[in-house]
Amino acid sequence: MIDISNKVIGTSLGQCIRDILVGHVKFTDVIMIYCGTNIQSQRDLNKVIDRYSRDVWAFHNEEVIRQVIDYFLFRGLIQQERVGNNIYYGSYPNHTKLWYKLSDFDVKIQKAFTVVFSANLDNSDKGDIPDADKRRNSSVKEELDDLILANAKIYDAKRRRCLND
């Protein structure tokens, strides 16, 4: 069973990734990010990164941004409301709040969210994911954690320099 006490659900790709990049939220605590993006190709992803890098992700390393988004996107942890259903701010939690603690939800909702999230962590089913892949997933998490930490330090230095100029 996953300890959900620190697990969160976000409601904005730009602002949630920003919070992760500066170290306000640990990426390993994020269960899901709901957003209004429409990333269906590498070109779409490049457009989002380019646009947000001029604003909410300014001063952050583009490669780190890409790796953080890839981590969530290719594990099914980004729910894009415009992909497939054309719903804007409709089926996810109140979009006026950026982060929700999973523990604030009903137990049935908590269980539903943790099903996808726990797939990368559960070692009980030997037929599930090969142990080598689980070790690789763990290695990816460590590397990404190191990249985010380095990015946050560089971001702070760039921001301070910009404010002093």
SELOBA-987258 format. One line per field, with one value per residue: residue number from 1; residue in three letters; x, y, z of N, C-alpha, C, CB in turn. Coordinates in Angstrom, 1 decimal. Glycine has a CB too. Layout:
// SELOBA-987258
n: [NUM|...] .
res: [ala|...] .
nxx: [X|...] .
nyy: [Y|...] .
nzz: [Z|...] .
caxx: [X|...] .
cayy: [Y|...] .
cazz: [Z|...] .
cxx: [X|...] .
cyy: [Y|...] .
czz: [Z|...] .
cbxx: [X|...] .
cbyy: [Y|...] .
cbzz: [Z|...] .
***
This chain:
// SELOBA-987258
n: [1|2|3|4|5|6|7|8|9|10|11|12|13|14|15|16|17|18|19|20|21|22|23|24|25|26|27|28|29|30|31|32|33|34|35|36|37|38|39|40|41|42|43|44|45|46|47|48|49|50|51|52|53|54|55|56|57|58|59|60|61|62|63|64|65|66|67|68|69|70|71|72|73|74|75|76|77|78|79|80|81|82|83|84|85|86|87|88|89|90|91|92|93|94|95|96|97|98|99|100|101|102|103|104|105|106|107|108|109|110|111|112|113|114|115|116|117|118|119|120|121|122|123|124|125|126|127|128|129|130|131|132|133|134|135|136|137|138|139|140|141|142|143|144|145|146|147|148|149|150|151|152|153|154|155|156|157|158|159|160|161|162|163|164|165] .
res: [met|ile|asp|ile|ser|asn|lys|val|ile|gly|thr|ser|leu|gly|gln|cys|ile|arg|asp|ile|leu|val|gly|his|val|lys|phe|thr|asp|val|ile|met|ile|tyr|cys|gly|thr|asn|ile|gln|ser|gln|arg|asp|leu|asn|lys|val|ile|asp|arg|tyr|ser|arg|asp|val|trp|ala|phe|his|asn|glu|glu|val|ile|arg|gln|val|ile|asp|tyr|phe|leu|phe|arg|gly|leu|ile|gln|gln|glu|arg|val|gly|asn|asn|ile|tyr|tyr|gly|ser|tyr|pro|asn|his|thr|lys|leu|trp|tyr|lys|leu|ser|asp|phe|asp|val|lys|ile|gln|lys|ala|phe|thr|val|val|phe|ser|ala|asn|leu|asp|asn|ser|asp|lys|gly|asp|ile|pro|asp|ala|asp|lys|arg|arg|asn|ser|ser|val|lys|glu|glu|leu|asp|asp|leu|ile|leu|ala|asn|ala|lys|ile|tyr|asp|ala|lys|arg|arg|arg|cys|leu|asn|asp] .
nxx: [0.8|0.5|1.9|-0.1|0.1|1.6|1.0|-0.1|-2.4|-2.3|-3.5|-2.7|-0.6|1.6|2.0|2.3|4.5|6.4|6.4|7.5|10.0|11.3|11.5|9.4|7.4|7.8|8.5|8.0|5.9|3.7|0.6|-1.1|-1.5|-3.8|-4.8|-5.1|-3.8|-2.9|-1.2|-0.1|1.9|5.4|6.0|3.9|4.5|7.0|6.1|4.6|6.6|8.2|6.5|5.8|8.3|8.9|7.6|6.2|8.1|10.5|14.0|14.5|16.1|15.8|16.1|15.8|13.1|11.8|12.4|11.1|8.4|8.2|8.5|6.1|4.1|4.6|4.0|1.4|0.4|-0.4|-3.3|-5.0|-7.3|-8.3|-7.6|-9.2|-11.8|-12.6|-13.3|-13.1|-11.7|-13.6|-14.0|-12.2|-10.9|-11.8|-10.5|-9.5|-7.8|-4.5|-3.0|-4.1|-4.4|-4.1|-5.1|-7.2|-9.4|-12.2|-12.1|-12.6|-12.0|-9.3|-8.2|-8.7|-7.1|-4.5|-4.1|-3.1|-0.8|0.6|1.5|4.1|5.5|4.7|5.9|4.9|3.6|5.0|4.8|4.2|5.9|9.1|11.9|14.3|13.4|12.0|14.1|15.4|13.5|13.6|16.2|15.9|14.2|16.0|18.0|16.4|15.6|18.1|18.6|16.5|17.1|19.6|18.8|17.0|18.8|20.4|18.4|17.6|20.0|20.2|17.8|18.2|20.4|19.2|17.3|19.0|20.2] .
nyy: [-1.2|2.2|5.0|7.7|10.2|12.4|12.7|14.2|15.9|17.7|20.7|22.1|22.2|23.9|25.5|23.4|21.9|24.0|24.3|21.8|22.0|24.0|22.9|23.0|21.0|17.6|15.5|12.8|12.7|13.4|12.3|12.7|14.9|17.2|18.9|21.5|21.1|20.0|17.8|15.8|14.9|15.0|17.4|19.0|18.9|20.3|22.8|23.5|23.5|25.5|27.8|28.0|28.3|30.9|32.2|31.0|28.9|30.2|30.7|28.1|25.0|23.7|21.0|19.6|20.3|19.0|16.3|16.0|16.4|14.3|12.2|12.2|12.2|9.9|7.9|7.9|9.8|12.4|14.0|15.1|17.3|18.3|16.4|14.2|14.6|17.2|18.7|21.4|22.3|20.7|18.0|17.5|18.1|21.2|23.8|26.2|25.8|24.9|22.6|19.5|17.6|14.2|12.7|14.2|13.4|11.2|7.8|5.9|7.3|7.9|5.3|4.7|6.6|5.8|3.3|3.5|5.0|3.3|1.2|1.3|0.8|-1.5|-4.6|-7.1|-8.7|-10.9|-11.3|-8.9|-6.3|-6.7|-7.3|-6.0|-3.8|-2.5|-1.8|-0.1|1.9|2.9|3.9|5.9|7.7|8.5|9.8|11.8|13.2|14.3|15.9|17.8|19.0|20.2|21.9|23.6|25.0|26.4|27.9|29.6|31.1|32.3|33.8|35.5|37.0|38.2|39.9|41.6|43.0] .
nzz: [0.0|-0.7|0.9|1.3|2.4|1.6|-1.1|-4.1|-6.3|-9.3|-11.1|-13.3|-16.0|-16.6|-14.2|-12.3|-13.2|-13.0|-10.1|-9.4|-10.7|-9.2|-6.8|-4.9|-4.9|-4.7|-7.4|-7.2|-5.5|-6.9|-8.0|-10.2|-13.0|-14.0|-16.9|-19.4|-21.8|-25.1|-26.0|-28.4|-30.0|-30.7|-31.8|-30.8|-28.1|-28.1|-28.9|-26.6|-24.6|-25.7|-25.6|-22.8|-21.7|-22.2|-20.2|-17.6|-17.2|-17.4|-17.3|-16.7|-17.3|-20.5|-21.2|-18.8|-18.2|-20.3|-19.6|-17.2|-17.9|-19.8|-18.0|-16.6|-18.6|-20.2|-18.5|-18.1|-16.3|-16.8|-17.4|-20.1|-20.8|-23.2|-25.1|-27.0|-25.7|-25.6|-23.4|-21.2|-18.3|-16.9|-16.0|-14.0|-10.7|-8.9|-10.7|-9.7|-7.7|-7.2|-6.3|-4.9|-2.0|-1.9|0.2|1.0|-0.4|-0.9|0.2|-1.9|-4.2|-3.7|-3.8|-6.5|-7.9|-7.0|-8.3|-10.9|-10.3|-8.6|-10.2|-11.1|-8.8|-7.4|-6.4|-6.1|-8.1|-10.1|-12.8|-13.8|-14.2|-15.4|-13.1|-13.8|-15.3|-13.3|-11.6|-13.4|-13.6|-11.0|-11.0|-13.0|-11.6|-9.6|-11.0|-12.3|-10.0|-9.1|-11.4|-11.2|-8.8|-9.3|-11.4|-10.0|-8.3|-10.3|-11.5|-9.3|-9.1|-11.6|-11.5|-9.3|-10.3|-12.5|-11.2|-9.8|-11.8] .
caxx: [0.0|1.2|1.6|-0.6|0.0|2.3|0.7|-0.9|-2.9|-2.2|-4.5|-2.1|0.7|2.6|2.3|2.7|5.9|7.2|6.6|8.4|11.3|11.9|11.6|8.3|6.7|8.6|7.8|7.6|4.6|2.6|-0.1|-1.7|-1.6|-4.9|-4.4|-5.9|-2.9|-3.3|0.1|-0.3|3.0|6.6|5.8|3.0|5.3|8.0|5.3|4.2|7.8|8.7|5.6|5.8|9.6|9.0|6.8|6.2|9.3|11.6|15.2|14.7|16.8|14.8|16.2|15.2|11.7|11.4|12.5|10.1|7.2|8.3|8.3|4.7|3.3|4.7|3.5|0.0|0.1|-0.9|-4.6|-5.2|-8.8|-8.6|-7.3|-10.3|-13.1|-12.9|-13.8|-12.2|-12.0|-14.9|-14.1|-11.3|-11.2|-11.9|-9.3|-9.0|-6.8|-3.4|-2.6|-5.0|-3.8|-4.9|-5.7|-8.5|-10.4|-12.9|-11.3|-12.7|-11.2|-7.9|-7.8|-8.7|-5.9|-3.3|-4.0|-2.1|0.5|1.3|1.9|5.6|6.1|4.3|6.8|4.2|3.2|6.2|4.4|3.8|7.0|10.4|12.6|15.2|12.7|11.7|15.4|15.7|12.5|14.2|17.4|15.4|13.7|17.1|18.6|15.5|15.7|19.3|18.5|15.6|17.8|20.6|18.0|16.5|20.0|20.8|17.3|17.8|21.1|19.8|16.8|18.9|21.2|18.2|16.7|20.1|20.5] .
cayy: [0.0|3.5|6.1|8.8|11.4|13.5|12.6|15.4|16.0|19.1|21.1|23.0|21.7|25.0|25.8|22.3|21.6|25.0|24.0|20.7|22.5|24.8|22.1|23.2|19.8|16.5|14.8|11.5|12.8|13.7|11.2|13.0|16.3|17.5|20.2|21.8|21.0|19.0|17.3|14.5|14.6|15.6|18.8|19.6|19.0|21.3|24.1|23.8|23.9|26.8|28.8|28.1|28.7|32.4|32.7|30.3|28.1|31.1|30.5|26.7|24.2|23.0|19.5|19.2|20.5|17.9|15.1|16.0|16.2|12.9|11.2|12.1|11.9|8.5|7.0|8.1|10.7|13.7|13.9|16.3|17.4|18.5|15.2|13.3|14.9|18.6|19.3|22.4|22.5|20.2|16.7|17.3|18.9|22.6|24.3|27.4|25.4|24.3|21.3|18.8|16.5|13.0|12.3|15.0|12.8|10.0|6.6|5.2|8.1|7.6|4.0|4.8|7.3|5.0|2.2|3.8|5.4|2.1|0.2|1.4|0.5|-2.8|-5.7|-8.3|-9.5|-11.2|-11.3|-7.5|-5.6|-7.4|-6.7|-5.1|-2.6|-1.8|-1.2|1.0|3.0|3.5|4.7|7.1|8.6|9.1|10.8|13.0|14.0|15.0|17.0|18.8|19.7|21.1|23.0|24.6|25.8|27.2|28.8|30.6|31.9|33.2|34.7|36.6|37.8|39.1|40.8|42.5|43.8] .
cazz: [0.0|-0.9|1.9|0.5|3.2|0.9|-2.5|-4.5|-7.7|-9.7|-12.0|-14.3|-16.4|-16.5|-12.8|-11.5|-13.6|-12.3|-8.7|-9.4|-11.1|-8.2|-5.6|-4.0|-4.8|-5.2|-8.5|-6.7|-4.7|-7.8|-8.5|-11.5|-13.3|-14.9|-17.5|-20.6|-22.9|-26.1|-26.5|-29.0|-30.8|-30.3|-32.2|-29.8|-26.8|-28.4|-28.8|-25.2|-23.9|-26.2|-25.1|-21.4|-21.4|-22.2|-19.1|-16.3|-17.0|-17.8|-16.6|-16.4|-18.3|-21.4|-21.2|-17.5|-18.4|-21.2|-18.9|-16.2|-18.6|-20.3|-16.9|-16.3|-19.8|-20.7|-17.4|-18.0|-15.2|-17.2|-18.0|-20.9|-21.0|-24.6|-25.9|-27.1|-25.2|-25.8|-22.2|-20.6|-16.8|-16.6|-15.3|-13.0|-9.5|-9.1|-11.3|-9.1|-6.7|-8.0|-5.8|-4.0|-1.3|-2.2|1.5|1.2|-1.2|-0.5|0.1|-3.2|-5.1|-3.4|-4.4|-8.0|-8.3|-6.7|-9.1|-12.0|-9.7|-7.9|-11.1|-11.1|-7.5|-6.9|-6.8|-5.7|-9.2|-10.8|-14.2|-14.1|-14.9|-15.1|-12.1|-14.4|-15.6|-12.0|-11.2|-14.3|-13.2|-9.8|-11.5|-13.7|-10.6|-8.9|-12.0|-12.4|-8.8|-9.2|-12.4|-10.7|-7.7|-10.0|-12.1|-9.0|-7.9|-11.4|-11.6|-8.3|-9.4|-12.8|-11.1|-8.5|-11.2|-13.3|-10.3|-9.5|-13.0] .
cxx: [0.9|0.9|1.2|-0.6|0.7|1.9|-0.3|-1.3|-2.9|-3.2|-4.0|-0.8|1.8|3.0|2.8|4.2|6.8|7.4|7.5|9.8|12.0|12.0|10.5|7.5|7.7|7.8|7.3|6.3|3.4|1.9|-0.7|-1.6|-2.7|-4.5|-5.2|-5.0|-3.5|-2.0|-0.2|0.8|4.2|6.6|5.0|3.8|6.3|7.3|5.0|5.5|8.3|7.8|5.8|7.2|9.8|8.3|7.1|7.4|10.6|12.8|15.4|15.4|15.8|14.9|15.6|13.6|11.2|11.4|11.4|8.7|7.1|8.0|6.8|3.9|3.4|4.4|2.0|-0.5|-0.2|-2.3|-4.9|-6.6|-9.1|-8.3|-8.5|-11.7|-13.5|-13.5|-12.7|-12.6|-13.3|-14.9|-13.1|-11.6|-11.2|-10.5|-8.8|-8.0|-5.8|-3.1|-3.7|-4.2|-4.7|-5.7|-7.0|-9.7|-11.1|-12.0|-11.4|-12.0|-9.7|-7.4|-7.8|-7.5|-4.6|-3.1|-3.0|-0.8|1.3|1.9|3.4|6.2|5.8|5.2|6.1|3.9|4.5|6.0|4.2|4.9|8.3|11.2|13.7|14.6|12.3|13.0|15.7|14.7|13.1|15.4|16.9|14.9|14.9|17.8|17.7|15.5|16.9|19.2|17.6|16.3|18.8|19.9|17.5|17.6|20.4|19.7|17.4|18.9|20.8|18.8|17.3|19.7|20.3|17.6|17.8|20.5|19.6] .
cyy: [1.2|4.4|7.3|10.1|12.6|13.6|13.7|15.2|17.4|19.4|22.0|22.5|22.7|25.2|24.6|21.9|22.7|24.7|22.8|21.2|23.3|24.1|22.3|21.9|18.7|15.8|13.4|11.5|13.1|12.5|11.4|14.5|16.5|18.8|20.3|21.8|20.0|18.5|15.9|14.1|15.3|17.1|19.6|19.9|20.2|22.7|24.5|24.3|25.3|28.0|29.1|28.6|30.2|33.0|31.9|29.4|28.9|30.7|29.0|26.0|23.4|21.5|18.9|19.3|19.3|16.6|14.9|15.7|14.8|11.9|11.1|11.6|10.5|7.4|7.1|9.0|12.1|13.4|15.2|16.3|17.6|17.4|14.3|13.7|16.3|19.3|20.2|22.6|21.9|18.9|16.5|18.3|20.4|23.2|25.6|27.0|24.6|22.8|20.8|17.7|15.3|12.5|13.1|14.4|11.6|8.8|5.9|6.0|7.9|6.3|4.0|5.5|6.5|3.8|2.4|4.2|4.2|1.1|0.2|1.0|-0.9|-3.9|-7.1|-9.3|-9.8|-11.2|-9.9|-6.8|-6.3|-6.6|-5.7|-3.8|-1.8|-1.1|0.0|2.2|3.7|4.4|6.0|8.1|9.3|10.2|12.0|13.9|14.8|16.2|18.1|19.7|20.7|22.2|24.0|25.5|26.8|28.3|29.9|31.6|32.9|34.2|35.9|37.5|38.8|40.2|41.9|43.4|45.0] .
czz: [0.0|0.3|1.1|1.2|2.5|-0.6|-2.9|-6.0|-8.1|-10.8|-13.1|-14.7|-16.1|-15.0|-12.0|-11.9|-13.0|-10.9|-8.5|-9.7|-10.0|-6.9|-4.6|-3.8|-5.4|-6.3|-8.1|-5.9|-5.6|-8.3|-9.9|-11.7|-14.3|-15.6|-18.8|-21.9|-23.9|-26.8|-27.1|-29.9|-30.2|-30.6|-31.2|-28.5|-27.0|-28.3|-27.4|-24.4|-24.4|-25.6|-23.6|-20.9|-21.5|-21.0|-17.8|-16.1|-17.4|-16.8|-16.2|-17.6|-19.2|-21.3|-19.9|-17.6|-19.2|-20.4|-17.8|-16.8|-19.2|-19.2|-16.6|-17.5|-20.2|-19.6|-17.2|-16.8|-15.5|-17.9|-18.7|-21.3|-22.5|-25.6|-25.9|-26.7|-25.3|-24.6|-21.6|-19.2|-16.4|-15.8|-14.3|-11.8|-9.8|-9.5|-10.7|-8.0|-7.5|-7.6|-4.8|-3.3|-1.5|-0.9|1.8|0.5|-0.5|-0.7|-1.3|-4.2|-4.9|-4.0|-5.9|-8.5|-8.1|-7.6|-10.2|-11.4|-9.2|-8.9|-11.2|-9.8|-7.0|-7.4|-6.5|-6.9|-10.1|-12.3|-14.7|-14.9|-14.5|-14.0|-12.7|-14.8|-14.3|-11.5|-12.0|-13.9|-11.9|-10.1|-12.2|-12.7|-9.9|-9.8|-12.1|-11.2|-8.7|-10.2|-11.9|-9.6|-8.3|-10.7|-11.1|-8.5|-9.0|-11.6|-10.6|-8.6|-10.5|-12.3|-10.2|-9.3|-12.0|-12.4|-9.9|-10.6|-13.2] .
cbxx: [-1.0|1.0|2.9|-2.1|0.8|3.8|0.1|-0.1|-4.4|-0.8|-5.7|-2.1|0.7|2.2|1.1|1.8|6.0|6.5|5.2|8.0|11.2|11.2|12.9|7.4|5.4|9.0|8.8|8.7|4.8|3.1|-1.3|-3.1|-0.3|-6.3|-2.9|-6.5|-1.5|-4.2|1.2|-1.6|2.8|7.9|5.2|1.8|6.0|8.6|4.0|3.6|8.9|8.6|4.2|5.5|10.6|8.4|5.4|5.0|9.2|11.3|15.3|13.4|17.9|15.0|17.7|15.7|11.4|12.3|13.9|10.0|7.0|9.6|9.0|4.2|3.8|6.1|4.3|-0.7|1.3|0.1|-5.8|-4.3|-9.3|-7.9|-6.0|-9.9|-13.3|-13.8|-14.2|-12.3|-11.9|-15.6|-14.0|-9.9|-10.2|-12.3|-9.5|-10.2|-7.5|-2.2|-1.3|-6.2|-3.6|-4.0|-4.8|-8.3|-9.9|-14.3|-11.7|-14.2|-11.6|-7.7|-8.8|-10.0|-5.8|-3.3|-5.4|-2.6|0.2|0.4|1.3|6.0|5.5|2.8|8.0|3.0|2.1|6.8|3.3|3.6|7.1|11.2|13.3|15.8|11.4|11.2|16.5|15.4|11.1|14.6|18.2|14.2|12.9|18.1|18.8|14.1|15.6|20.5|17.9|14.3|18.5|21.4|16.8|15.9|21.2|20.9|15.9|18.0|22.4|19.2|15.7|19.8|22.0|17.1|16.2|21.3|20.5] .
cbyy: [0.0|4.1|6.4|8.5|11.2|13.4|11.2|16.7|15.4|19.3|21.7|24.5|21.3|26.2|26.4|21.1|21.6|26.4|23.6|19.6|23.3|26.2|22.3|24.3|19.9|15.5|14.7|10.8|13.9|14.6|10.9|12.5|17.0|17.5|20.2|23.2|20.7|19.7|17.2|14.5|15.0|15.0|18.9|18.8|17.7|21.1|24.0|22.6|22.8|26.9|28.5|26.8|28.0|32.9|32.8|29.4|26.9|32.6|31.3|26.0|23.3|23.5|19.1|20.0|21.8|17.8|14.9|17.3|17.2|12.6|11.8|13.4|12.8|8.3|7.2|6.8|10.7|14.4|13.6|16.2|18.5|19.8|14.5|12.1|14.4|18.8|18.2|23.7|24.0|19.9|15.6|17.6|18.6|23.2|24.5|28.1|24.5|25.1|21.3|18.3|16.8|11.8|12.5|16.4|12.4|9.8|5.6|5.1|9.6|7.6|2.9|5.6|8.6|4.6|1.8|5.0|6.4|1.5|0.5|2.8|1.5|-3.1|-5.6|-8.1|-8.9|-12.6|-12.1|-6.8|-4.0|-7.6|-7.7|-5.8|-2.9|-2.8|-2.2|0.6|2.4|2.4|3.9|6.7|7.8|8.0|10.1|12.5|13.0|14.1|16.4|18.2|18.7|20.2|22.3|23.9|25.0|26.4|28.1|29.9|31.1|32.3|34.0|35.9|37.0|38.2|40.1|41.8|43.0] .
cbzz: [1.2|-2.2|2.8|0.2|4.5|1.0|-2.8|-4.4|-7.7|-10.3|-11.3|-13.8|-17.9|-17.1|-12.2|-11.8|-15.1|-12.4|-8.1|-10.3|-12.4|-8.0|-5.0|-4.5|-5.7|-4.0|-9.7|-6.0|-3.7|-8.9|-7.6|-11.6|-13.8|-14.2|-17.8|-20.5|-22.5|-27.2|-25.4|-29.9|-32.3|-30.9|-33.6|-29.5|-26.5|-29.8|-29.7|-24.5|-24.2|-27.7|-25.4|-20.7|-22.3|-23.5|-19.5|-16.2|-17.9|-17.7|-15.3|-16.0|-17.7|-22.8|-21.3|-16.3|-19.1|-22.4|-18.3|-15.4|-19.8|-20.9|-15.6|-15.8|-21.0|-21.3|-16.1|-17.9|-14.2|-18.2|-16.9|-22.1|-20.2|-25.1|-25.5|-26.4|-23.8|-27.0|-21.1|-21.4|-16.5|-17.8|-16.3|-13.5|-8.4|-7.7|-12.8|-8.4|-5.6|-7.9|-5.1|-4.7|0.3|-2.7|2.6|0.8|-2.6|-1.2|1.2|-3.5|-5.0|-1.8|-4.0|-8.5|-7.5|-5.3|-9.8|-12.8|-8.6|-7.0|-12.5|-11.5|-6.5|-7.2|-6.0|-4.9|-10.0|-10.4|-14.5|-12.8|-14.5|-16.3|-11.3|-15.7|-16.4|-11.0|-11.2|-15.7|-12.9|-8.8|-12.4|-14.6|-9.5|-8.5|-13.4|-12.7|-7.6|-9.6|-13.7|-10.1|-6.8|-11.0|-12.8|-7.8|-7.6|-12.7|-11.4|-6.9|-9.7|-13.9|-10.3|-7.4|-12.2|-13.8|-9.0|-8.9|-14.3] .
***
